[in-house]
């Protein structure tokens, strides 16, 4: 959510930043509601002062035995009380209007974010690794002989419908090995603290990270009101909701491996084959809570943590800076990691690492006490995939595929598979 004081002080800058995201100017509408709200509050305060003065005078009149004056002042106090209640109700209505409007406005991009309208305008920062030169036509993951016995889309469709998969045999073992490898790397090499969280959350948690109210159709809600998390960004970030932390506690760096659930409401017709875009999937998430001064350095650090996973798996990738038109709602800057998929002959997203500034912290009311003293300030929040486990399985399969239909597995996974190094064309892990 946005700082109303900042909008009051810099309406033109606010509108210019919105324009970079392809949005119409909103400062005039915001400030009109804000002015109406403040006017009602001021009028209420004025009436309260008058009520207090009348109450004091009524007491004096009563003590002096002036019944007529006492009755007049008592009636005035009652009138003021009714007026204050009406003004407070009107102020609350304007406050709700203002909050609802601010809740639906995208975060403002940092100056370093490239302008653009779509993913075609994203900026490539760097590449790592060189895609293998194959002397055969590469297959997509769901076409590979080694993977076919373990990727059961037919049974999943019978159980749940489209965009689900049942994993069996070698596929689930590699999938599980990947998640454990990611967690161990983040905990032991990167100093992240592992957290296990619920996958069902209340409205407030979804509001806090910006998933509500604007994107309710993108998530699943149970009949008793809980939401299934689209990622553990929701739970990890909200662990500090409503808190005022000491500066000495920051940064807080967390990681979690959870099931994730997304309706994919806006992706009809996209990636319908295979397991690239699923309603239920697993992800190892990273979340950091920092001071404003350190959040950009933390963004680079988190990006490097995600890159380290791909490097250890020897998977070629590139790092992209998303343009203003392709960033997520709550992000002020995002790095996407795109892994090479030979079956598609292109790079595909496997991680997004975003810095949100104080956008989520304002929604959650999460603050910290500066070390130098002074009033508490809002923390900065960051989140990133470290990585999406299913997409990493896809990348391992496609990049390790051989001409005979087998798959050679990355050396980093061998210890997690009890020394097994490949999947045969028949789907056996050996």
N, C-alpha and C positions, 0 to 999 in steps of 0.2 A: 504494500500500500504506500501511497505517496505522502510526503510531508506537506501539509497544507500551508505551513509558514513559508516553505520554499516556493510554493506556487504563488502565494501573495507577493513575495519579494521579487520573483523572477518569472512573471507570467509569459513573457515572450520567449524566454529560454525554454520553459516547459513545453510550450506549443511547438517550438522548433525541434525539440527532441522527439515529440510525438510524430511530427511530420517525417522524421527519419524512419519511423516504423510504419509509415503509410497511413497514419491516423489523422483525422481532422482536428483542428484546434479545439481545446476543451476548457482553457483557463477561464474564459468569460462565464461559461455556464457554472463552473466550479465556484468561482468567486462570487457570483450572484447568490448561489445557495448559501455560501459561507457568510456573506454579508447579512442575509436574512436571518440566519441562525444566530449570529452575533448580536444583531439588533434585538432579537427576542430575549436573549440572555441579559443584555444590558437593561432592557425595559423591566425584566423580572427583578434584577438587582435594585433598580431604582424604586420599584414598587415595594420591595422587601424593606428597603431603608425607610420608606414612608410608613409602612405597616409598623415597624419597630418604634418609630417616633410616635405614632398615634397610640400604640399600646402603652408607651411610657406616659404620655399625656393623659390617657384614660385612667391610669393608676393614680395620677396626681389629682384628677377631677374627683375620683371616688373618695380619696382621702380628704378632700376639701368639702365633701358633702354636696358637690354640684352634680346632681343626678341628671339634669338635662344635658349638660356637656358630656357627662360620662356615657349616656345613651347614644349621643351623636358620634362620639369617638369609637364606641364599641361597634356601631354600624359601619363606620369607616374602615375599621380593622377587618371586619367580615368581608367588605367589598374588596379590599386590597388582597385578602387571602384568596378570594375567588379569581381575581385578576392574575395573581401570581401563578396559580394552578393552570390557568388557561395559557399564559405565556410560556410556562415550562413545558406544557404539552406541545405547543407550537414549535418551540425550540427543539424538542425531541424529534418531532416529525422532520424538521429541516436537517437535524443531525443524522437521522437515518438516511435521508435522501443523499446527503453528502457522502456518507460512508459507503452506501451502495454504489454511487458513481465512482468513487475512488477505488473501490474493490475490483471494479471491472476494467481498469485501465492498465495496460501493459507497463512493465518496468522500462525505465529510460536507458537507452544504450550508452555505453561509455564512448568518449571521443575516438578511441582506438578501434572501435568496431566499424568494419567497412559498410558503406551504404549499399543497398541492393534490395531486390524484390523477391528473390527466390534462391534456392540452393545453387542455381547457376552462377550466382554472384558471390558465393563464398570464396574466401581467400585461402589458398594453400600455404601453410607455414613451412612444412618440411615433410620429407619422406624417410622411411627407414626400411632397409631390406630391399631385395630385388626379387620380383616374381620369378619362379622357376620357368626355364624354357622347356616346354613339354613337346615331345615328339609324337603325341597322340592328342585326340580331341578330348579336352577335359569335360567331365560330367558335373552336374550340380549334385549337391549332397544327397538328395532324395532319389537320385538315379544310380548312385554308386552300388555295385554288387556287395561290397563289404558292409554297407550301411542298411541295405534293404531288409535283412531279417530283423533289425533292431528298431526301425522306424515304422511303427504301425499306425498309419493314418486311418485305415479302414475301421479298426476296432475303436479308435478314438471318436470317429464320426458316429458310430453306433451308440457310444456312451454319452457323447456331449455335443456332437455336431461338428461343423467346420472350424478350422483354426485351432485344433487340438491334436496332440500326438501322444501315443503310448510308446515309451522307450523300453526296450528289452535288451538282454544280453550285453554284448560289447558296448552298445551305444549308451546304456544307462551307466555302465561302469566308467566309461570315459567322461561322461557328463558329470558324474559325482566326483571323479578325480580332478576335473577342472575346477570345480567349486572349492574343493579342499586346497588345491594348489594356490588358487587366488587368495583365499583367506590366509594361509600360512605366509605367503609373500607379503601381504599388506601388514600383517601383525608383526612378523619377525624382521622384515627388511625395512618397512616403511613406518613402523611405530604407531600404527592405528590400533585402537582398542575395539575388540570384537564385542558386539551387542546382539542379543537375540530379542526380537520384538514381536508383538502381535501383528497379525495381518488384517485384523478387524479394528477400525477406529471410529471415533465419533465425528460429528460434523466439524467441531472446532479444529481438529487436527487437519482435516482437508482444507478448511478455510485458511489455516495458518500457512500452509505451503503454496496456496494459490490454486489448488485443484477445484475449489468451490469459491463462488457460485458459478463461475463462468463455464467450467468444463465438467459439469455433472454428468453429461451424456458419455463422457470418456471412461467412466468408472462404473463399477457395479455396487448397488446398495441392497442390503438384505431387507427382508420384510419388517424387521424390528429396528431398522434405522442405522445399523452399522454400515460402514463402507469397507469394501475390500481394497487394500492399498494397491495403487498402480506401481509403486516402488517403495522401498523402505526409506527413501528420502523423507516421506511423510512422517514416519514414526521417529526416525533418528533426529530430524530437525526439531520436532516438537518435544523432544525430551527437555528442552530448555524453555519451553513456552511459559510465560508468566514469571520467569526467574530473573533475579538481578544477581549476576555473577561478579566475583572479584576478578580483576584483571589478571591476577596470578593464575587463575584457572584456565586461561586462554593461551594458545588455541586448544580446543577440544576436537580431537580427531577420532572418528568412529568408522567402523565397517560392519556390515551385516549381510548375511546370506539368507534371502527369503524367497518365498513364492511371491509372484507379482501378478496382478490381474488388470487387464485393460479391455475395454469393449471394442477398441479399434473402430469407433463410430465413423471417423473421417477417412478410413482407408479402404472403402469398398472397391473391390477389383484389383487391389495392389497386393503383390506377393501372396497369391492364393495357393501356390504350390509349395510344398515343403514346410519347414518349421521356422522360416525367417520372421514371420509376423503372427504371433499366437495370442490367444486370449489369456492363457495361463502360461507363465514361464518363470525361470529363476534368474536372479541377478545378485551379484555381489556389489553392494553399494558402498560408496564413500561419502561421508558428510563431515564438514569442518565448520566450527563456530569460532570466529576470530574477531579481533579488533578491526576497525576501519582501515587503520594504517597498514595492516599486514595482509589484507584479503587478496590483493592482486598477486603478491608473492606466493600466497597459499594456493591460488588458482594454478599458477605454473607448477607448483609442487605436486598438486593432485593430478595434473595432466601427466607429469612424469611418472607418477605411481601407476597410472593406467597403461602408459606406454611400456613400462617395465614388464608387465604381464605378457604383452605381445612379443616383446623382444626375447624373453625367456622361452617362449613357445616358437620362436623363429618364424613369426608370421609377418609378412610385409604389410606395411600400413602407411597412411599419410595423416597428418594433423591439419585440420581445417579451422579457420576462424569463421564462424557463422556471420553472415551479413545481417543487417537490421531487419530484413524481411523474412528471415528464416529462423531467428532466435525464438526460444520458448517464452511464454508469457511472463514468467518471473525472473528471467535472466537479464543481467546487464552486460554480460559478455559470456560467450560459449565457445569452447574448443570441442570439435567433434573428432574422434579417432575413427578412421575408415580403414577396415581391413581388406586385403586383396582376396577376392573370391574368383579363382580361375574358371569355375563353372559358369559364372556370369560375365567373365572378362571385364570386371570392373571392381572398384572399391565400394564397400558398403559400410554404413555406420555400425560400430560395435560399442561405442562409448560416447556420451556427451558429458562434458565437465563444465559446470556453470558457476559463475560467481553472481550472487543475487543482491549484493550490497545489503542495505537495511530493509529491503522491500518485504521480505518474509518476517523479519524481526518486528517490524511495526504491526503486522497482522497478528503476530503471536505475543506482542508486548514482551520481548526478550531483550534484556539490557545487561550492562556491566558497569562496574564502578572503575573509572580510570585510575591508574596507579598514582597520577599526580593529584588526585582529588577532584572535587567538583561534582556537578550533577551526573547521575547515571546516564549513559548513552546507549543507543541501540547497537547490538552486536551486528556483525556481518555473517551471512550464511553462505555456504558453498556445498554443492553436491555433484557427484559424478559416478558413472558406472565403472566398476573395476574388476570384472566386466559383466556384460550380459552373457550368461553361461551357455544358453542355447545357441546364440550366434557364434560364440567361440567354438563350440562343437562343430558347427557348420564349417568354420574357417579351418579347423584342424583336419577335418575330413577332406575338404576340397584341395587344400594345399599339400596334403600328404598322399593324395591318390596316385596310384601307379597304373601302368598300362594294362596290367592283368586284372584290374578291379580291386586290388588290395589297397590298404592304407598304411603307410608308415607313420608312426606317432612321434611327436616331439620328445626329445630326451628328457625334458623337464618333467614329463608325466610318467616316465618309466617307474620311478620309486613308488608312485601312488597306485600303480597297477601291478605291483609285486614282480617287477622286472619284465613284464610283457611289453613288446615293442611295436606290434603291428596287428592289423585286423586282416584276416584272409579274405579272399573273394567270397567265401561261404559265410562270412560274418563271425568267424571264430577269433577270439583274442588270444594271441600266442606271443 
